[in-house]
Amino acid sequence: MINHHRTPRLLSLCFACILTAATPFATTQTLARPGWVGSGITTDTWWKRAVIYEVNPIDFSPAGDSPLHGVVHRLDYIHSLGTDAILLTHLQPDPTQAQTIAPALGTLDDFDDLLREASSRHLHVLLDLDPAIPAADLPNVARFWLNRGIAGFHLSGSGDTANAQAATLRATTTSYLGQRILIADATSEPAPTLTAVSQPVAVASTEPEAAAPPLTSVQPPVPVQPQAEAPTARFRHHAHGRSRHHSRTHVTTPANPPANAATDAQAPAQTTTSRSTPTRSQSTHTQVHTALDTQMPQLLLNDRIGSITTLHAAAIRPVIESLQAVQQSGHSVPLLATDGPSFPRSMSRYADGQHDLAIAKMLATLLFTTRAESLLYYGQELGVRTPASTDATAAAPLILWNAPPPPKPEPVSEAYVPYKPPTAASANESYVPYKPPSASPPTPVAAPLAPTPVATYAAGATPNAAVEDADPDSLLNWYRQLSTIHHANATLATGTTLTINRDDQNVLVLIRKPKVVTPTSPVIVLLFNLSAQPAQLSLKADFTSLGMRGSFLRTVLRSYEGIGTMHLEDMTLPPYGAYIGELRY
């Protein structure tokens, strides 16, 4: 028998239980904006194996009523690069007005339109925050933008102040539903004291077993190159001005540094083999998992390659190896950039006037094939160079978006027929009516088509996105191919990184080994010739010493014209050539 007097009490008790269970989620905030798909509300860790496109709206695209509308007009172009998120910079007029948009860029309504259009294309929108925002205002500023629908922040800077700001932003983003993220700069600041629980992890290494370095949210500093002085502080700085380029200290690498230079400075636990002593051993290090993991940024931005002014394997290899150290720490995921607002663009740094396209393709291959996520600085996929003028409002546009008009056809000249006066004979001729010819008239020949424009990368030329899109061999389409591999190849995403030292030839050799090598999941080999001369390689002995079975490389992608496989005993890389292959036997 049902006791009706106790039913209201049971209902009240159930309702109280529901409210109690929901209490832990009371602080979780979300957004229900009309027409908004959601750039951050997703349970998927979209920021792993992501491609982020950094944009300064002031000089990206002149289309629309405002620079923000110009970005909206180019969202399909950005999406075609396989981009997962857009990082908007220089939006705030100053630190005291961090909840507004600079009038020269547009309005908050323009920003909302950009969010809505980006989310409809499954693009997340990230915001670069001014590091000078007062600490007391930072939580409210973060909530203001998160409530509008952004997916996270990038915070520039280093030191105690930047660390405190990062902790505040991380705590704020965690209180929102979905994968709202924080990007911080990789620095060389000392590690904070952590309360840790140790857990053994096996890592490949050729060095003698040593104590594990303290794990932190920062990366080891760039080793000093021969005859060069490294800056004391390493961090990305936007300065939040209107200029396109800001000066900074550069690491200058000599044209021919000695072999194996800079290989002994704070290298992570990783296998590196040389031609003389190819070895392989196993050592057990301790991986630390701490309560600070949830307070650390999801992504650590490493742009140290941008400060290297001369391409050399001895300078770049330690940077690539340091990315593995961040992965092994388990706290954050590295984010690699080769271009940015703090130094000249890569096309201006490295182009030699003869191999400009090859250099750009080689650097792009390096950007997309490490264990890190990839950050593209707007225009680098088109070969944009650093403008001569620092005034973004007065200088010529960085990118041309419309195809050039077709050439005008040559005027048709008619044959001149001299006038003949009538004669007496012609006056007496009888009239003959016209009869069409019995044979069918000849088929008219179509006018020749105008040749398809080919992208050029000469100094002083403004890149044209429409021309690059139409040219299958352009730098833009090369970036699209690499983005596809970056997202799809599991070995590149999770495989162990090993290196073979060929610094004396200025060649970078990277190996990505999956956990289980099978015919469908082979070892991936990446070759980069960083010199203007062809490079002859023989890697058979090195792979044998590493216990890897194989005799040739099956091509996955190459940046130069060529056919066929690459045999380990004798391989040739053209100047600034990049090659991706599968190890086969």
C-alpha positions in Angstrom: 0.0 0.0 0.0 1.3 3.4 -0.9 1.5 5.9 1.9 0.4 9.2 0.3 1.5 11.2 3.3 5.1 10.2 2.7 5.1 10.9 -1.0 5.8 14.6 -0.8 8.6 14.0 1.6 10.2 11.5 -0.9 9.9 13.9 -3.7 11.5 16.7 -1.6 14.3 14.4 -0.7 14.9 13.4 -4.3 14.9 17.1 -5.4 17.4 17.9 -2.6 19.7 15.1 -3.8 19.6 16.4 -7.3 20.6 19.9 -6.2 23.4 18.5 -4.0 24.8 16.5 -6.9 24.7 19.5 -9.2 26.6 21.7 -6.6 30.1 20.9 -7.9 29.1 22.1 -11.3 27.5 25.3 -10.1 30.7 27.3 -11.0 30.9 25.9 -14.5 29.9 28.5 -17.0 28.9 28.3 -20.6 27.3 30.4 -23.3 24.1 30.2 -25.2 24.4 32.9 -27.8 21.9 32.7 -30.7 23.4 31.4 -33.9 26.6 30.4 -32.1 27.8 26.8 -32.8 30.4 26.8 -30.1 34.2 27.4 -30.5 35.1 26.0 -27.2 32.3 23.8 -25.9 33.6 20.3 -27.0 34.8 17.4 -25.0 37.4 16.5 -27.7 41.0 17.7 -27.1 41.0 19.6 -30.3 44.2 21.3 -29.5 46.2 18.1 -29.8 47.7 17.7 -33.3 46.2 21.1 -34.0 47.2 23.8 -36.6 46.7 27.3 -35.3 46.7 30.3 -37.6 47.9 33.6 -36.0 46.3 36.7 -37.6 46.8 40.4 -37.0 43.6 41.8 -38.6 45.0 45.2 -39.3 46.8 44.2 -42.4 45.6 40.7 -43.2 42.7 41.4 -45.6 41.2 44.8 -46.7 37.8 43.2 -47.6 34.7 44.2 -45.7 33.8 47.3 -43.6 36.5 46.6 -41.0 39.6 44.5 -40.6 37.6 42.0 -38.5 35.1 41.7 -41.4 38.2 41.1 -43.6 39.1 38.1 -41.6 35.5 36.8 -41.9 35.9 37.1 -45.7 39.0 34.8 -45.6 37.7 32.1 -43.3 37.3 29.7 -46.1 40.9 30.3 -47.1 42.1 29.8 -43.6 40.0 26.6 -43.2 41.6 25.3 -46.5 44.9 25.1 -44.7 43.6 22.5 -42.3 43.5 25.1 -39.5 41.9 24.2 -36.2 42.0 27.6 -34.6 42.6 31.2 -35.3 44.7 33.3 -32.9 43.7 37.0 -33.1 46.3 39.5 -32.0 46.3 43.3 -31.3 42.5 43.5 -30.7 42.6 45.5 -27.5 43.4 49.2 -27.7 45.3 49.2 -24.4 45.5 47.3 -21.1 43.0 49.5 -19.3 40.4 48.8 -22.1 40.9 45.0 -22.4 37.1 44.4 -22.8 36.8 46.4 -26.0 37.9 46.2 -29.6 40.3 48.8 -31.0 38.2 51.1 -33.1 40.5 50.8 -36.1 39.7 47.0 -36.2 35.9 47.0 -35.8 33.3 46.6 -33.0 32.2 43.9 -30.7 29.4 43.1 -33.1 32.0 42.5 -35.8 33.8 40.2 -33.3 30.6 38.3 -32.6 30.1 37.9 -36.4 33.6 36.5 -36.7 32.9 34.0 -33.9 29.7 32.8 -35.4 31.1 32.4 -38.9 34.3 30.7 -37.6 32.3 28.2 -35.4 30.1 27.3 -38.3 33.4 26.1 -40.0 34.5 24.3 -36.9 37.3 26.8 -36.3 38.1 27.8 -32.7 38.9 31.4 -32.0 41.7 32.3 -29.6 42.6 35.7 -28.2 46.1 37.2 -27.6 45.8 39.1 -24.3 47.9 42.1 -23.5 50.4 41.0 -20.8 50.1 44.5 -19.2 46.5 44.0 -18.0 46.4 44.6 -14.3 46.3 41.4 -12.2 43.1 42.5 -10.4 41.3 42.9 -13.8 42.5 39.7 -15.4 39.8 37.3 -14.1 37.0 39.7 -15.2 38.6 40.3 -18.6 39.0 36.5 -19.2 35.3 35.9 -18.2 34.2 38.7 -20.5 35.8 37.1 -23.6 35.0 33.5 -22.6 31.3 34.4 -22.2 31.4 35.8 -25.8 32.6 32.4 -27.0 36.3 32.3 -27.5 38.1 29.0 -27.0 41.1 30.3 -25.0 44.0 32.8 -24.7 47.6 33.3 -25.5 49.7 35.1 -22.9 53.1 36.6 -23.8 55.9 37.0 -21.3 58.1 35.3 -18.8 59.0 35.5 -15.1 57.0 35.5 -12.0 54.4 38.0 -13.3 53.7 35.9 -16.4 53.5 32.7 -14.3 50.9 34.3 -12.0 48.9 35.6 -14.9 49.0 32.1 -16.5 47.8 30.5 -13.3 44.9 33.0 -13.1 43.9 32.4 -16.7 44.2 28.6 -16.4 41.9 28.6 -13.4 39.4 30.8 -15.2 39.3 28.7 -18.3 38.9 25.5 -16.3 35.7 26.9 -14.8 34.0 26.9 -18.3 32.6 23.9 -20.1 34.5 22.5 -23.0 38.1 22.6 -24.0 39.0 26.2 -23.3 42.8 26.4 -23.5 45.8 28.6 -22.5 48.9 29.1 -24.6 52.0 30.4 -22.8 55.5 31.1 -24.0 58.3 28.6 -23.3 60.9 30.3 -21.1 64.1 29.4 -19.3 62.8 30.4 -15.9 63.6 28.0 -13.0 61.0 25.3 -12.2 58.6 25.9 -9.3 58.7 23.5 -6.4 56.2 20.7 -7.0 54.8 18.0 -4.7 55.2 15.0 -6.9 54.3 11.4 -7.2 56.9 9.4 -9.1 56.1 7.0 -11.8 58.8 5.2 -14.0 58.8 5.7 -17.7 61.3 4.1 -20.1 63.0 6.5 -22.6 65.5 5.8 -25.3 68.9 7.4 -24.7 72.5 7.0 -25.6 73.8 9.1 -22.7 74.9 7.6 -19.3 72.0 7.4 -16.9 71.6 10.6 -14.9 69.1 12.2 -12.6 66.1 13.5 -14.4 66.0 17.3 -14.8 63.3 19.2 -12.8 60.1 19.2 -14.8 58.4 22.5 -15.4 56.1 24.3 -17.8 59.2 25.7 -19.5 61.7 24.4 -22.0 65.5 24.4 -21.9 67.1 27.5 -23.4 68.6 27.5 -26.9 72.2 26.5 -26.7 74.7 29.2 -27.6 75.8 28.8 -31.2 79.5 29.1 -32.2 80.7 32.7 -32.3 77.3 33.9 -31.2 75.7 35.2 -28.0 72.3 33.9 -26.9 69.8 36.3 -25.4 69.2 36.0 -21.7 65.4 35.9 -22.0 63.5 33.9 -24.6 59.9 34.7 -25.0 57.4 35.8 -27.7 56.4 39.4 -27.3 53.7 41.1 -29.4 54.1 44.5 -27.9 50.4 45.1 -28.8 51.2 47.9 -31.2 50.0 48.7 -34.7 53.3 47.8 -36.4 53.9 44.6 -38.3 57.4 44.0 -37.1 59.2 44.5 -33.8 62.9 44.3 -33.3 64.6 41.8 -31.0 67.9 40.2 -30.3 68.8 37.5 -32.8 71.0 34.4 -32.5 73.4 34.6 -35.4 74.8 31.3 -36.6 78.0 31.4 -38.7 77.7 30.0 -42.2 79.8 27.0 -41.4 79.9 26.2 -37.6 81.9 23.2 -36.6 80.3 19.8 -36.7 78.3 18.7 -33.7 78.2 22.2 -32.3 75.6 22.9 -29.7 74.7 19.2 -29.2 75.8 18.9 -25.6 73.7 21.7 -24.1 70.7 20.3 -22.1 69.5 17.8 -24.7 66.5 15.8 -23.6 66.5 12.1 -23.1 66.6 11.0 -26.7 68.6 8.8 -29.1 71.1 10.6 -31.2 73.6 8.6 -33.3 76.6 9.8 -35.1 78.5 8.4 -38.0 81.4 7.2 -35.9 79.5 5.9 -32.8 76.0 4.8 -33.7 74.7 3.3 -30.4 71.4 2.6 -28.8 70.6 1.9 -25.1 67.7 2.1 -22.7 67.6 4.1 -19.5 64.8 4.6 -17.1 63.9 8.1 -16.0 61.2 9.3 -13.6 58.2 11.1 -15.0 56.5 13.4 -12.5 52.8 13.9 -12.3 51.7 16.7 -10.0 48.7 18.6 -8.9 50.0 21.6 -10.9 49.1 19.8 -14.2 45.7 21.3 -14.2 47.1 24.8 -13.5 49.6 24.7 -16.3 49.0 25.9 -19.9 47.9 23.2 -22.4 50.3 24.5 -25.0 53.8 25.9 -24.7 54.9 28.1 -27.6 58.4 27.6 -28.8 59.5 30.0 -31.5 63.3 29.8 -31.1 63.8 28.8 -34.7 62.7 32.3 -35.6 65.8 33.7 -33.9 68.3 31.6 -35.9 69.4 33.7 -38.8 71.4 31.0 -40.7 70.0 27.5 -41.4 72.2 24.8 -39.9 71.5 21.4 -38.5 73.6 22.1 -35.4 71.4 25.0 -34.4 68.0 23.6 -35.3 68.4 20.0 -34.0 68.6 20.9 -30.3 65.4 22.9 -30.7 63.6 19.9 -32.2 64.9 17.6 -29.5 63.7 20.0 -26.8 60.1 19.5 -28.0 60.4 15.8 -27.1 61.4 16.8 -23.5 58.2 18.8 -23.1 56.1 15.9 -24.4 57.8 13.5 -21.9 57.2 15.8 -19.0 53.4 15.2 -19.3 52.4 18.7 -18.2 52.0 20.6 -21.5 52.1 20.1 -25.3 54.7 22.0 -27.3 53.5 24.4 -30.0 56.2 25.1 -32.6 56.4 28.4 -34.6 59.0 29.4 -37.2 57.6 32.9 -37.9 56.1 35.5 -35.6 55.8 39.2 -34.9 59.1 39.4 -32.9 61.6 38.7 -35.7 61.9 39.0 -39.5 59.8 36.5 -41.5 61.5 33.3 -42.5 61.4 34.2 -46.2 63.4 37.4 -45.4 65.8 35.5 -43.0 66.7 32.6 -45.2 65.9 33.3 -48.9 69.0 33.5 -51.1 67.3 34.6 -54.4 67.9 31.2 -56.0 66.3 28.6 -53.8 63.6 30.7 -52.2 60.7 28.3 -52.8 62.8 25.2 -51.8 63.9 26.9 -48.6 60.3 27.8 -47.7 59.0 24.3 -48.4 61.8 22.7 -46.4 61.1 24.9 -43.4 57.3 24.2 -43.7 58.0 20.4 -43.7 60.0 20.8 -40.5 57.2 22.8 -38.9 54.5 20.1 -39.6 56.4 16.9 -38.9 57.6 17.3 -35.3 55.9 16.1 -32.1 54.6 19.6 -31.5 51.5 21.3 -32.7 52.0 23.9 -35.5 51.5 27.7 -35.4 51.3 29.5 -38.7 52.0 33.2 -38.8 49.6 34.8 -41.4 51.2 35.0 -44.8 54.1 32.6 -44.3 52.2 30.0 -46.3 52.4 32.4 -49.3 56.1 33.4 -48.8 55.3 36.9 -47.4 58.5 38.8 -46.5 59.0 41.4 -43.8 57.8 44.7 -45.1 60.2 47.6 -45.4 57.8 49.9 -43.7 56.6 49.3 -40.1 53.5 51.4 -40.5 50.7 48.9 -41.3 48.3 51.6 -42.4 50.6 53.3 -44.9 52.4 50.3 -46.4 51.3 48.2 -49.3 49.1 45.2 -48.5 51.0 42.0 -47.5 48.8 39.8 -49.6 46.9 40.2 -52.8 43.7 38.2 -52.8 42.2 38.6 -56.3 43.5 37.0 -59.4 45.3 39.3 -61.8 43.2 40.3 -64.9 43.8 38.2 -68.0 46.0 39.8 -70.6 44.2 41.8 -73.3 44.0 40.0 -76.7 46.1 41.3 -79.5 44.1 43.4 -82.0 43.1 41.6 -85.1 44.6 43.2 -88.2 42.7 42.9 -91.5 44.5 42.4 -94.8 44.6 45.6 -96.9 42.9 45.1 -100.3 43.7 48.0 -102.8 40.8 49.6 -104.6 40.4 48.7 -108.2 38.2 51.1 -110.3 35.6 49.4 -112.6 36.6 48.7 -116.2 34.6 48.4 -119.4 34.9 44.6 -119.2 33.6 44.4 -115.7 30.6 46.7 -116.6 29.4 44.2 -119.3 29.6 41.2 -117.0 26.2 39.6 -116.2 25.0 39.2 -112.6 25.7 35.8 -111.1 23.8 35.0 -107.8 25.8 33.7 -104.9 25.8 30.0 -104.3 27.1 28.6 -100.9 30.0 26.2 -101.2 29.0 22.5 -101.2 31.6 21.5 -98.6 31.0 22.2 -95.0 32.8 25.3 -93.7 36.0 24.6 -91.7 35.6 24.3 -87.9 36.6 27.5 -86.3 39.8 27.3 -84.2 39.3 28.3 -80.6 41.5 31.1 -79.4 44.5 29.9 -77.3 43.8 30.0 -73.6 45.8 32.4 -71.5 48.6 30.6 -69.6 47.9 29.8 -66.0 49.8 32.2 -63.8 52.6 30.7 -61.8 53.5 31.8 -58.3 56.7 33.8 -58.0 58.7 34.5 -54.8 61.0 37.2 -55.9 62.0 39.9 -53.4 59.7 42.9 -53.6 56.8 41.0 -55.1 53.5 40.8 -53.2 52.2 37.2 -53.0 48.9 36.6 -54.7 46.7 34.0 -52.9 44.5 33.4 -56.0 47.6 32.6 -58.1 49.1 30.4 -55.4 45.8 28.5 -55.2 45.8 27.8 -58.9 49.4 26.6 -59.0 49.7 23.0 -57.9 53.4 23.4 -57.1 53.0 26.6 -55.1 54.0 27.0 -51.5 50.4 27.4 -50.4 49.4 24.0 -51.8 52.5 22.5 -50.2 51.3 23.7 -46.8 47.9 22.1 -47.4 49.6 18.8 -48.1 51.7 19.0 -45.0 48.7 19.9 -42.9 46.9 16.8 -44.1 49.8 14.6 -43.1 50.1 16.4 -39.8 46.5 15.5 -38.9 46.4 12.0 -40.4 49.7 10.3 -39.7 49.7 8.6 -36.3 53.4 7.8 -36.3 54.3 11.5 -36.7 51.8 12.3 -33.9 52.9 9.7 -31.3 56.0 8.0 -32.5 59.3 8.2 -30.5 61.7 10.7 -32.0 65.3 9.7 -32.7 68.0 11.6 -34.6 71.1 10.7 -36.6 73.8 13.3 -36.5 74.8 14.6 -39.9 75.7 18.1 -38.8 79.0 17.9 -40.8 76.9 17.7 -44.0 74.3 20.2 -42.7 71.6 17.6 -43.0 68.9 17.0 -40.4 67.9 13.3 -40.1 64.9 12.6 -37.9 63.3 9.1 -37.3 59.8 8.6 -35.9 59.3 5.1 -34.6 55.8 3.8 -33.7 55.3 1.7 -30.6 54.8 -1.4 -32.7 56.3 -1.4 -36.2 54.1 -3.2 -38.7 53.7 -3.1 -42.5 50.8 -0.7 -42.0 52.6 1.3 -39.4 56.2 1.6 -40.5 59.0 3.8 -39.3 58.9 7.3 -40.7 62.2 8.9 -41.8 62.5 12.7 -42.4 65.5 14.2 -44.3 66.3 17.9 -44.5 69.2 19.3 -46.5 69.8 22.7 -45.0 72.5 23.7 -47.5 72.7 25.1 -51.0 74.7 22.0 -52.3 73.4 18.5 -53.0 74.0 16.1 -50.1 75.0 12.4 -50.4 73.9 10.2 -47.6 74.4 6.6 -46.5 72.3 5.6 -43.5 72.3 1.8 -43.8 74.8 1.3 -40.9 73.0 3.8 -38.7 69.7 2.0 -39.0 71.3 -1.4 -38.5 72.9 -0.1 -35.2 69.5 1.1 -34.1 68.0 -2.4 -34.7 65.8 -1.2 -37.5 65.2 -3.5 -40.4 65.1 -1.8 -43.8 66.9 -1.2 -47.1 65.0 1.7 -48.7 62.5 4.5 -48.1 59.2 4.5 -49.9 58.2 8.1 -50.7 55.4 9.7 -48.7 56.1 13.3 -49.8 59.1 15.2 -51.2 59.5 18.9 -51.8 61.4 18.5 -55.1 60.9 16.8 -58.4 61.8 13.2 -58.3 60.5 9.6 -58.7 61.3 6.3 -57.2 62.5 5.1 -53.8 65.5 6.2 -51.7 68.0 3.4 -50.9 69.7 3.7 -47.5 73.1 3.0 -48.9 73.1 5.8 -51.3 70.7 8.8 -51.2 71.0 12.2 -52.8 69.1 15.3 -51.5 69.0 18.4 -53.7 69.8 21.8 -52.2 67.3 22.6 -49.5 65.3 19.4 -50.2 62.9 17.9 -47.8 61.9 14.2 -47.9 59.4 12.1 -46.0 59.6 8.3 -46.4 58.6 5.0 -44.9 61.3 2.5 -44.0 60.8 -0.6 -46.0 62.7 -3.8 -46.8 
